[in-house]
Amino acid sequence: MIKVYNFSAGPAMLPGDVLEKIKKEFLNWKKIGLSITEISHRSDIFTKNTIIIEQDLRDLLNVPKDYHVLFCHGGARGQFSAVPMNLLTDFPKPDYINSGFWSYNAILEAQKYCKPNIINVQKLSSSKKKYVENMNNWKLSSFYTYVHYCPNETLEGLEIFEEPQIKNKVFVGDFSSTLFSRKIDIKKYGIIYACAQKNIGPAGITIVIVNKNLLNNKKKSIPSIFNYSLLAQTKSMFNTPTTFSWYAAGLVLKWMKKKGGISKLEELNKKKAKILYQYIDTTDFYKNSIKHSHRSRMNVIFHLKIKKLTDLFIKEAQKIGLWGLKGHSVVGGLRASIYNAMPLKGVETLIRFMRIFEKKFG
Ligand SMILES: *Cc1c(COP(=O)(O)O)cnc(C)c1O
């Protein structure tokens, strides 16, 4: 069997060690003779495990005490609704930053509940490179309101590395494809959310980190499974959680700790992205159209100068075990998602393949 590297944007590659562990203990979790998939979420053994998982997450991200960590349903798109539903009573006209596909989809959902103030921040430089307007220049409303944005646009490969500095505003971030890839200062945000299937584990569970001050106990109209107060009170077990995904996410968090935590992962992620972009920049055969300052570390978007070779590129890559390189249908081209679980060797193998492909067809 050839070694396969999965560059899919999500569900994405999981660390091999984690998959091995799942396989090993799948039929007999913690030696109790049952599978993790058939254990009650209310059992001591399961709830004890969730406490460990939350602590590991808090350790890795340095989550302050005045934040809840919730394990939710509904993916990131569920949060597109949950955020306005939970925050709107106090903040009637939120600011929504539009930097690309995902932040725009969050806007479409928010518009069902309110009239967001939409701020378009994706720009084109004189050399036709995409970038995001500097945060200081975002034309935020003067209301006391929340600001929703997406620090990493997974489709466009556009990342915002700046952190919010603006006082009197609650920042809400869709961190789905960047959480755990680099250090962030949780205190700068009111809410951070992320679906699991990029950097955290199999699809199913959604992480929400929310400042306790933002919980609204009085608001009755929020669907219970999206109600942050209720989820905090019930320790994310208002209804049956996605037990398997929760458990598997826990294994990924342990793996991250073993790897040396976020600063070590960030170092490695920088290195992986650097060699791939550097290679793309050295040739005319491949192109990336994002300004250096906003190139995503997790999702490297590129295309071929000879567009009609794209399908062949994907086919040939797959033949040697490089999976998931097709760009999203909305933007086309190619995309290499290089989340935490992608080893340096995977990126090096991709570059080697790209070089050979160029020699053959360039
Ligand atoms: C993947 C992704 C989503 C969608 O997540 P779902 O779990 O499918 O709802 C939303 N936002 C960003 C930034 C993403 O990368």
The ligand as a Gaussian input file, in Angstrom:
#p B3LYP/6-31G(d) Opt

LIG

0 1
 C      -15.727000      24.329000       7.192000
 C      -16.106000      25.683000       7.570000
 C      -17.429000      26.016000       7.915000
 C      -18.577000      25.031000       7.799000
 O      -18.581000      24.135000       8.823000
 P      -19.801000      23.104000       9.004000
 O      -19.382000      22.309000      10.188000
 O      -19.905000      22.303000       7.749000
 O      -21.031000      23.908000       9.249000
 C      -17.693000      27.307000       8.317000
 N      -16.722000      28.232000       8.406000
 C      -15.438000      27.958000       8.078000
 C      -14.406000      29.012000       8.210000
 C      -15.102000      26.683000       7.653000
 O      -13.818000      26.414000       7.334000

